[in-house]
């Protein structure tokens, strides 16, 4: 805390002491919640699309792809 007193301006130092320093922690937590929610939404829709594709798959529309044998 001593280094913070030397580096920060008086306004920032007083705000940090009076505010308890929780603003940065709460903002990081809020951004983490937003990121997790967005990633969950993307994963949900990807899984949903894959399941719907599997349920409505028409084998007559698939290609007859046969992979070639490797030369190794």
WOFEN-V965664 format. One record per residue. N is the residue number from 1. RES is the residue in one letter. SS is DSSP state (a for helix, b for strand, c for the rest). BURIAL is 1 if it has 24 or more other ideal C-beta (glycine too) atoms within 12 Angstrom, else 0. Layout:
n=<N	N>
res=<RES	RES>
ss=<SS	SS>
burial=<BURIAL	BURIAL>
This chain:
n=<1	2	3	4	5	6	7	8	9	10	11	12	13	14	15	16	17	18	19	20	21	22	23	24	25	26	27	28	29	30	31	32	33	34	35	36	37	38	39	40	41	42	43	44	45	46	47	48	49	50	51	52	53	54	55	56	57	58	59	60	61	62	63	64	65	66	67	68	69	70	71	72>
res=<X	X	X	X	X	X	X	X	X	X	X	X	X	X	X	X	X	X	X	X	X	X	X	X	X	X	X	X	X	X	X	X	X	X	X	X	X	X	X	X	X	X	X	X	X	X	X	X	X	X	X	X	X	X	X	X	X	X	X	X	X	X	X	X	X	X	X	X	X	X	X	X>
ss=<c	a	a	a	a	a	a	c	c	a	a	a	a	a	a	a	a	a	a	c	c	a	a	a	a	a	a	a	a	a	a	a	a	a	a	a	a	a	a	a	a	a	a	a	a	a	a	a	a	a	a	a	a	a	a	c	c	c	a	a	a	c	c	c	c	c	c	c	c	c	c	c>
burial=<0	0	0	0	0	0	0	0	0	0	0	0	0	0	0	0	0	0	0	0	0	0	0	0	0	0	0	0	0	0	0	0	0	0	0	0	0	0	0	0	0	0	0	0	0	0	0	0	0	0	0	0	0	0	0	0	0	0	0	0	0	0	0	0	0	0	0	0	0	0	0	0>
